[in-house]
Amino acid sequence: MPKRATKNTTQATTPPRLHEPSELAATIHYHVVTVRDLIRAGRIRALKFGNGWRIPHDEFENIVENGLPVNLSLAPEAQA
């Protein structure tokens, strides 16, 4: 009996790369507390993991390449 072709339904995917705030702070020469404050204020996109934050790789690369947003105020933006 010939072997049947099997369909591979399991795709091997690598988890997205996440960076710690300290990595970003060291890379852009900011204090880690400032980076965490910017995350809490919503100026840097990050994910909360337990007590800590993780920055997605695409956000990390965007900040490294383009810098932080011009408005570095830690106050939330006013809704227009």
MMTF fields as JSON, N, C-alpha, C and O atoms, coordinates in Angstrom:
{
  "mmtfVersion": "1.0.0",
  "mmtfProducer": "UNKNOWN",
  "numBonds": 319,
  "numAtoms": 320,
  "numGroups": 80,
  "numChains": 1,
  "numModels": 1,
  "chainsPerModel": [1],
  "groupsPerChain": [80],
  "chainIdList": ["A"],
  "bondAtomList": [4, 2, 8, 6, 12, 10, 16, 14, 20, 18, 24, 22, 28, 26, 32, 30, 36, 34, 40, 38, 44, 42, 48, 46, 52, 50, 56, 54, 60, 58, 64, 62, 68, 66, 72, 70, 76, 74, 80, 78, 84, 82, 88, 86, 92, 90, 96, 94, 100, 98, 104, 102, 108, 106, 112, 110, 116, 114, 120, 118, 124, 122, 128, 126, 132, 130, 136, 134, 140, 138, 144, 142, 148, 146, 152, 150, 156, 154, 160, 158, 164, 162, 168, 166, 172, 170, 176, 174, 180, 178, 184, 182, 188, 186, 192, 190, 196, 194, 200, 198, 204, 202, 208, 206, 212, 210, 216, 214, 220, 218, 224, 222, 228, 226, 232, 230, 236, 234, 240, 238, 244, 242, 248, 246, 252, 250, 256, 254, 260, 258, 264, 262, 268, 266, 272, 270, 276, 274, 280, 278, 284, 282, 288, 286, 292, 290, 296, 294, 300, 298, 304, 302, 308, 306, 312, 310, 316, 314],
  "bondOrderList": [1, 1, 1, 1, 1, 1, 1, 1, 1, 1, 1, 1, 1, 1, 1, 1, 1, 1, 1, 1, 1, 1, 1, 1, 1, 1, 1, 1, 1, 1, 1, 1, 1, 1, 1, 1, 1, 1, 1, 1, 1, 1, 1, 1, 1, 1, 1, 1, 1, 1, 1, 1, 1, 1, 1, 1, 1, 1, 1, 1, 1, 1, 1, 1, 1, 1, 1, 1, 1, 1, 1, 1, 1, 1, 1, 1, 1, 1, 1],
  "groupList": [{"groupName": "MET", "atomNameList": ["N", "CA", "C", "O"], "elementList": ["N", "C", "C", "O"], "formalChargeList": [0, 0, 0, 0], "bondAtomList": [1, 0, 2, 1, 3, 2], "bondOrderList": [1, 1, 2], "singleLetterCode": "M", "chemCompType": "L-PEPTIDE LINKING"}, {"groupName": "PRO", "atomNameList": ["N", "CA", "C", "O"], "elementList": ["N", "C", "C", "O"], "formalChargeList": [0, 0, 0, 0], "bondAtomList": [1, 0, 2, 1, 3, 2], "bondOrderList": [1, 1, 2], "singleLetterCode": "P", "chemCompType": "L-PEPTIDE LINKING"}, {"groupName": "LYS", "atomNameList": ["N", "CA", "C", "O"], "elementList": ["N", "C", "C", "O"], "formalChargeList": [0, 0, 0, 0], "bondAtomList": [1, 0, 2, 1, 3, 2], "bondOrderList": [1, 1, 2], "singleLetterCode": "K", "chemCompType": "L-PEPTIDE LINKING"}, {"groupName": "ARG", "atomNameList": ["N", "CA", "C", "O"], "elementList": ["N", "C", "C", "O"], "formalChargeList": [0, 0, 0, 0], "bondAtomList": [1, 0, 2, 1, 3, 2], "bondOrderList": [1, 1, 2], "singleLetterCode": "R", "chemCompType": "L-PEPTIDE LINKING"}, {"groupName": "ALA", "atomNameList": ["N", "CA", "C", "O"], "elementList": ["N", "C", "C", "O"], "formalChargeList": [0, 0, 0, 0], "bondAtomList": [1, 0, 2, 1, 3, 2], "bondOrderList": [1, 1, 2], "singleLetterCode": "A", "chemCompType": "L-PEPTIDE LINKING"}, {"groupName": "THR", "atomNameList": ["N", "CA", "C", "O"], "elementList": ["N", "C", "C", "O"], "formalChargeList": [0, 0, 0, 0], "bondAtomList": [1, 0, 2, 1, 3, 2], "bondOrderList": [1, 1, 2], "singleLetterCode": "T", "chemCompType": "L-PEPTIDE LINKING"}, {"groupName": "ASN", "atomNameList": ["N", "CA", "C", "O"], "elementList": ["N", "C", "C", "O"], "formalChargeList": [0, 0, 0, 0], "bondAtomList": [1, 0, 2, 1, 3, 2], "bondOrderList": [1, 1, 2], "singleLetterCode": "N", "chemCompType": "L-PEPTIDE LINKING"}, {"groupName": "GLN", "atomNameList": ["N", "CA", "C", "O"], "elementList": ["N", "C", "C", "O"], "formalChargeList": [0, 0, 0, 0], "bondAtomList": [1, 0, 2, 1, 3, 2], "bondOrderList": [1, 1, 2], "singleLetterCode": "Q", "chemCompType": "L-PEPTIDE LINKING"}, {"groupName": "LEU", "atomNameList": ["N", "CA", "C", "O"], "elementList": ["N", "C", "C", "O"], "formalChargeList": [0, 0, 0, 0], "bondAtomList": [1, 0, 2, 1, 3, 2], "bondOrderList": [1, 1, 2], "singleLetterCode": "L", "chemCompType": "L-PEPTIDE LINKING"}, {"groupName": "HIS", "atomNameList": ["N", "CA", "C", "O"], "elementList": ["N", "C", "C", "O"], "formalChargeList": [0, 0, 0, 0], "bondAtomList": [1, 0, 2, 1, 3, 2], "bondOrderList": [1, 1, 2], "singleLetterCode": "H", "chemCompType": "L-PEPTIDE LINKING"}, {"groupName": "GLU", "atomNameList": ["N", "CA", "C", "O"], "elementList": ["N", "C", "C", "O"], "formalChargeList": [0, 0, 0, 0], "bondAtomList": [1, 0, 2, 1, 3, 2], "bondOrderList": [1, 1, 2], "singleLetterCode": "E", "chemCompType": "L-PEPTIDE LINKING"}, {"groupName": "SER", "atomNameList": ["N", "CA", "C", "O"], "elementList": ["N", "C", "C", "O"], "formalChargeList": [0, 0, 0, 0], "bondAtomList": [1, 0, 2, 1, 3, 2], "bondOrderList": [1, 1, 2], "singleLetterCode": "S", "chemCompType": "L-PEPTIDE LINKING"}, {"groupName": "ILE", "atomNameList": ["N", "CA", "C", "O"], "elementList": ["N", "C", "C", "O"], "formalChargeList": [0, 0, 0, 0], "bondAtomList": [1, 0, 2, 1, 3, 2], "bondOrderList": [1, 1, 2], "singleLetterCode": "I", "chemCompType": "L-PEPTIDE LINKING"}, {"groupName": "TYR", "atomNameList": ["N", "CA", "C", "O"], "elementList": ["N", "C", "C", "O"], "formalChargeList": [0, 0, 0, 0], "bondAtomList": [1, 0, 2, 1, 3, 2], "bondOrderList": [1, 1, 2], "singleLetterCode": "Y", "chemCompType": "L-PEPTIDE LINKING"}, {"groupName": "VAL", "atomNameList": ["N", "CA", "C", "O"], "elementList": ["N", "C", "C", "O"], "formalChargeList": [0, 0, 0, 0], "bondAtomList": [1, 0, 2, 1, 3, 2], "bondOrderList": [1, 1, 2], "singleLetterCode": "V", "chemCompType": "L-PEPTIDE LINKING"}, {"groupName": "ASP", "atomNameList": ["N", "CA", "C", "O"], "elementList": ["N", "C", "C", "O"], "formalChargeList": [0, 0, 0, 0], "bondAtomList": [1, 0, 2, 1, 3, 2], "bondOrderList": [1, 1, 2], "singleLetterCode": "D", "chemCompType": "L-PEPTIDE LINKING"}, {"groupName": "GLY", "atomNameList": ["N", "CA", "C", "O"], "elementList": ["N", "C", "C", "O"], "formalChargeList": [0, 0, 0, 0], "bondAtomList": [1, 0, 2, 1, 3, 2], "bondOrderList": [1, 1, 2], "singleLetterCode": "G", "chemCompType": "PEPTIDE LINKING"}, {"groupName": "PHE", "atomNameList": ["N", "CA", "C", "O"], "elementList": ["N", "C", "C", "O"], "formalChargeList": [0, 0, 0, 0], "bondAtomList": [1, 0, 2, 1, 3, 2], "bondOrderList": [1, 1, 2], "singleLetterCode": "F", "chemCompType": "L-PEPTIDE LINKING"}, {"groupName": "TRP", "atomNameList": ["N", "CA", "C", "O"], "elementList": ["N", "C", "C", "O"], "formalChargeList": [0, 0, 0, 0], "bondAtomList": [1, 0, 2, 1, 3, 2], "bondOrderList": [1, 1, 2], "singleLetterCode": "W", "chemCompType": "L-PEPTIDE LINKING"}],
  "groupTypeList": [0, 1, 2, 3, 4, 5, 2, 6, 5, 5, 7, 4, 5, 5, 1, 1, 3, 8, 9, 10, 1, 11, 10, 8, 4, 4, 5, 12, 9, 13, 9, 14, 14, 5, 14, 3, 15, 8, 12, 3, 4, 16, 3, 12, 3, 4, 8, 2, 17, 16, 6, 16, 18, 3, 12, 1, 9, 15, 10, 17, 10, 6, 12, 14, 10, 6, 16, 8, 1, 14, 6, 8, 11, 8, 4, 1, 10, 4, 7, 4],
  "groupIdList": [1, 2, 3, 4, 5, 6, 7, 8, 9, 10, 11, 12, 13, 14, 15, 16, 17, 18, 19, 20, 21, 22, 23, 24, 25, 26, 27, 28, 29, 30, 31, 32, 33, 34, 35, 36, 37, 38, 39, 40, 41, 42, 43, 44, 45, 46, 47, 48, 49, 50, 51, 52, 53, 54, 55, 56, 57, 58, 59, 60, 61, 62, 63, 64, 65, 66, 67, 68, 69, 70, 71, 72, 73, 74, 75, 76, 77, 78, 79, 80],
  "secStructList": [7, 7, 7, 7, 7, 7, 7, 7, 7, 7, 7, 7, 7, 7, 7, 7, 7, 3, 3, 7, 2, 2, 2, 2, 2, 2, 2, 2, 6, 7, 7, 2, 2, 2, 2, 2, 2, 2, 2, 2, 6, 6, 1, 1, 7, 7, 3, 3, 3, 6, 6, 3, 3, 3, 3, 3, 2, 2, 2, 2, 2, 2, 2, 2, 2, 2, 7, 1, 7, 1, 7, 7, 7, 1, 1, 7, 7, 7, 7, 7],
  "xCoordList": [0.853, 0.0, 0.899, 1.813, 0.653, 1.489, 1.234, 0.134, 2.286, 2.151, 1.342, 1.486, 0.491, -0.279, 0.546, 1.3, 0.395, 1.059, 0.379, -0.847, 1.175, 0.605, 0.785, 1.787, -0.176, -0.14, 0.395, -0.118, 1.416, 1.992, 1.145, 1.217, 0.346, -0.533, 0.141, -0.347, 1.255, 1.983, 3.065, 3.972, 2.958, 3.96, 4.929, 4.531, 6.184, 7.196, 7.351, 7.804, 6.979, 7.12, 7.994, 7.946, 8.778, 9.596, 8.808, 8.124, 8.892, 8.165, 8.733, 9.919, 7.893, 8.396, 9.463, 9.366, 10.466, 11.557, 11.054, 10.474, 11.268, 10.883, 12.131, 13.055, 12.153, 13.298, 12.893, 11.76, 13.822, 13.585, 13.817, 14.595, 13.148, 13.372, 14.842, 15.294, 15.589, 17.006, 17.807, 18.774, 17.407, 18.081, 17.872, 18.811, 16.619, 16.323, 17.038, 17.611, 17.007, 17.653, 19.141, 19.675, 19.809, 21.239, 21.508, 22.501, 20.628, 20.828, 20.648, 21.402, 19.65, 19.366, 19.921, 19.669, 20.675, 21.341, 20.355, 20.537, 19.307, 18.346, 18.455, 18.957, 17.985, 17.931, 16.768, 15.726, 16.933, 15.903, 14.608, 13.524, 14.698, 13.489, 12.706, 11.476, 13.405, 12.747, 12.028, 10.894, 12.67, 12.041, 10.794, 9.757, 10.874, 9.695, 8.576, 7.402, 8.931, 7.923, 7.243, 6.031, 8.02, 7.461, 6.55, 5.553, 6.886, 6.023, 4.705, 3.632, 4.788, 3.556, 2.679, 1.453, 3.305, 2.548, 2.007, 1.269, 2.368, 1.868, 2.681, 2.237, 3.858, 4.698, 5.537, 5.981, 5.752, 6.459, 5.528, 5.036, 5.293, 4.417, 5.155, 6.277, 4.521, 5.144, 4.064, 2.894, 4.485, 3.594, 3.973, 5.153, 2.973, 3.209, 3.341, 2.455, 4.447, 4.681, 4.971, 6.069, 3.992, 4.166, 4.448, 3.639, 5.584, 5.966, 6.74, 7.007, 7.104, 7.973, 7.309, 6.193, 8.016, 7.56, 8.481, 9.661, 7.946, 8.735, 8.324, 7.14, 9.306, 9.086, 9.2, 10.221, 8.158, 8.236, 9.403, 9.771, 9.97, 11.144, 10.881, 11.743, 9.702, 9.421, 9.388, 9.837, 8.868, 8.861, 10.293, 10.684, 11.059, 12.46, 13.233, 13.924, 13.107, 13.806, 13.356, 14.174, 12.055, 11.52, 12.13, 12.51, 12.224, 12.78, 14.277, 14.781, 14.986, 16.422, 16.69, 17.606, 15.898, 16.099, 15.589, 16.237, 14.422, 13.761, 13.756, 13.358, 14.188, 14.161, 12.8, 11.849, 12.732, 11.475, 10.565, 11.042, 9.268, 8.364, 8.807, 9.402, 8.517, 8.953, 8.394, 9.117, 7.126, 6.484, 6.847, 6.258, 7.815, 8.24, 7.548, 7.952, 6.517, 5.761, 5.256, 4.801, 5.334, 4.86, 3.364, 2.778, 2.744, 1.303, 0.598, 1.064, -0.511, -1.227, -1.673, -1.978, -1.707, -2.116, -3.586, -4.406, -3.901, -5.294, -6.04, -5.531, -7.243, -8.061, -8.758, -9.46, -8.576, -9.194, -10.554, -11.217],
  "yCoordList": [-1.177, 0.0, 1.24, 1.331, 2.203, 3.41, 4.31, 4.36, 5.016, 5.952, 7.154, 7.659, 7.593, 8.808, 10.026, 10.036, 11.038, 12.308, 12.905, 12.987, 13.308, 13.913, 15.418, 15.931, 16.071, 17.529, 17.988, 17.596, 18.81, 19.319, 20.485, 21.59, 20.229, 21.276, 22.094, 23.157, 21.596, 22.312, 23.151, 22.621, 24.444, 25.319, 25.75, 26.185, 25.618, 26.046, 27.558, 28.066, 28.256, 29.705, 30.115, 29.528, 31.118, 31.633, 32.701, 33.507, 32.719, 33.745, 35.118, 35.246, 36.138, 37.479, 37.886, 37.558, 38.593, 39.049, 40.189, 41.146, 40.097, 41.139, 41.662, 40.901, 42.945, 43.589, 44.166, 44.611, 44.154, 44.764, 46.267, 46.717, 47.051, 48.501, 48.88, 49.881, 48.093, 48.396, 48.289, 49.027, 47.362, 47.242, 48.497, 49.025, 48.975, 50.186, 51.381, 52.201, 51.482, 52.607, 52.655, 53.726, 51.52, 51.477, 51.833, 52.492, 51.398, 51.633, 53.097, 53.626, 53.764, 55.159, 56.153, 57.354, 55.656, 56.497, 57.313, 58.513, 56.634, 57.205, 56.408, 55.284, 56.992, 56.266, 55.286, 55.603, 54.105, 53.085, 53.564, 53.179, 54.384, 54.911, 55.795, 55.762, 56.575, 57.415, 56.55, 56.848, 55.486, 54.582, 53.952, 53.88, 53.501, 52.91, 53.94, 53.615, 55.166, 56.228, 56.492, 56.698, 56.484, 56.691, 55.533, 55.736, 54.335, 53.172, 53.348, 53.174, 53.694, 53.876, 54.987, 54.918, 56.013, 57.138, 56.825, 57.629, 55.667, 55.28, 55.828, 55.747, 56.382, 56.946, 55.879, 56.065, 54.752, 53.612, 52.415, 52.129, 51.723, 50.548, 49.393, 49.06, 48.785, 47.682, 46.761, 47.132, 45.564, 44.562, 44.333, 44.294, 44.183, 43.945, 42.444, 41.673, 42.034, 40.639, 40.593, 40.939, 40.168, 40.139, 41.532, 42.44, 41.713, 43.025, 43.863, 45.037, 43.29, 43.997, 44.288, 43.846, 45.031, 45.41, 44.791, 44.566, 44.512, 44.044, 44.856, 45.1, 45.263, 46.092, 45.202, 44.538, 45.173, 44.37, 44.831, 46.006, 43.895, 44.184, 45.298, 46.148, 45.302, 46.344, 47.737, 48.702, 47.85, 49.14, 49.537, 50.696, 48.562, 48.792, 49.327, 50.341, 48.631, 49.048, 50.429, 51.241, 50.69, 51.987, 53.116, 54.152, 52.928, 53.956, 54.127, 55.25, 53.017, 53.095, 53.822, 54.64, 53.529, 54.128, 55.562, 56.416, 55.833, 57.13, 58.007, 59.17, 57.477, 58.237, 58.169, 57.606, 58.752, 58.792, 59.865, 60.773, 59.774, 60.825, 62.186, 62.275, 63.237, 64.583, 64.99, 65.559, 64.716, 65.085, 64.056, 62.977, 64.395, 63.469, 63.716, 63.165, 64.532, 64.78, 63.453, 62.594, 63.29, 62.044, 62.087, 61.083, 63.247, 63.349, 62.716, 62.868, 62.015, 61.434, 62.514, 63.639, 62.15, 63.109, 63.468, 62.622, 64.72, 65.158, 64.651, 64.716, 64.146, 63.675, 64.847, 65.601, 65.012, 66.134, 65.782, 66.606],
  "zCoordList": [0.0, 0.0, 0.0, 0.819, -0.91, -0.973, 0.225, 0.776, 0.606, 1.724, 1.281, 0.167, 2.186, 1.912, 2.252, 3.225, 1.452, 1.757, 2.981, 3.05, 3.918, 5.12, 5.05, 4.551, 5.543, 5.562, 6.908, 7.957, 6.872, 8.113, 8.602, 8.063, 9.624, 10.143, 11.235, 11.618, 11.728, 12.772, 12.107, 11.466, 12.265, 11.686, 12.777, 13.857, 12.469, 13.433, 13.313, 12.287, 14.347, 14.346, 15.512, 16.593, 15.268, 16.354, 17.086, 16.455, 18.384, 19.131, 18.797, 18.493, 18.852, 18.556, 19.565, 20.747, 19.099, 19.968, 20.823, 20.309, 22.111, 23.046, 23.746, 24.035, 24.012, 24.643, 25.991, 26.175, 26.921, 28.222, 28.123, 27.283, 28.973, 28.964, 29.144, 28.588, 29.913, 30.117, 28.82, 28.628, 27.914, 26.616, 25.789, 25.193, 25.757, 24.995, 25.609, 24.891, 26.917, 27.6, 27.273, 26.987, 27.311, 27.012, 25.556, 25.246, 24.667, 23.239, 22.868, 22.052, 23.464, 23.096, 24.115, 24.014, 25.094, 26.094, 26.927, 27.136, 27.396, 28.33, 29.622, 29.629, 30.701, 31.969, 31.899, 31.325, 32.473, 32.419, 33.076, 32.638, 34.103, 34.75, 33.777, 33.765, 32.97, 31.964, 30.941, 30.566, 30.489, 29.518, 30.132, 29.472, 31.365, 32.02, 32.181, 31.999, 32.52, 32.642, 31.294, 31.24, 30.214, 28.874, 28.476, 27.783, 28.906, 28.655, 29.397, 28.818, 30.679, 31.478, 30.926, 31.013, 30.358, 29.798, 28.398, 27.826, 27.846, 26.531, 25.372, 24.227, 25.633, 24.573, 23.881, 22.748, 24.574, 24.006, 24.156, 25.247, 23.051, 23.064, 23.733, 23.349, 24.734, 25.452, 26.014, 26.115, 26.374, 26.939, 28.394, 28.741, 29.229, 30.656, 30.888, 30.52, 31.499, 31.859, 33.351, 33.786, 34.131, 35.585, 36.104, 35.915, 36.754, 37.272, 36.267, 36.525, 35.135, 34.195, 32.866, 32.59, 32.063, 30.733, 29.7, 29.971, 28.503, 27.376, 26.151, 25.917, 25.388, 24.205, 22.973, 22.79, 22.112, 20.893, 20.007, 20.008, 19.261, 18.447, 17.437, 17.217, 16.822, 15.826, 16.454, 15.835, 17.657, 18.364, 18.743, 18.607, 19.217, 19.578, 18.37, 18.465, 17.233, 16.009, 15.541, 15.109, 15.628, 15.208, 16.044, 15.498, 17.34, 18.219, 17.964, 17.94, 17.773, 17.512, 16.197, 16.116, 15.171, 13.845, 13.758, 13.153, 14.362, 14.184, 15.422, 15.351, 16.546, 17.79, 18.448, 17.906, 19.622, 20.364, 19.779, 19.098, 20.034, 19.58, 20.111, 21.184, 19.359, 19.728, 21.071, 21.889, 21.322, 22.581, 23.643, 23.699, 24.482, 25.527, 26.853, 27.877, 26.844, 28.063, 28.618, 27.863, 29.911, 30.509, 30.792, 31.196, 30.583, 30.767, 29.555, 28.426, 29.779, 28.64, 27.668, 28.063, 26.382, 25.364, 25.547, 25.906, 25.296, 25.384, 24.169, 23.051, 24.382, 23.267, 22.622, 23.296, 21.323, 20.597, 20.109, 19.479]
}
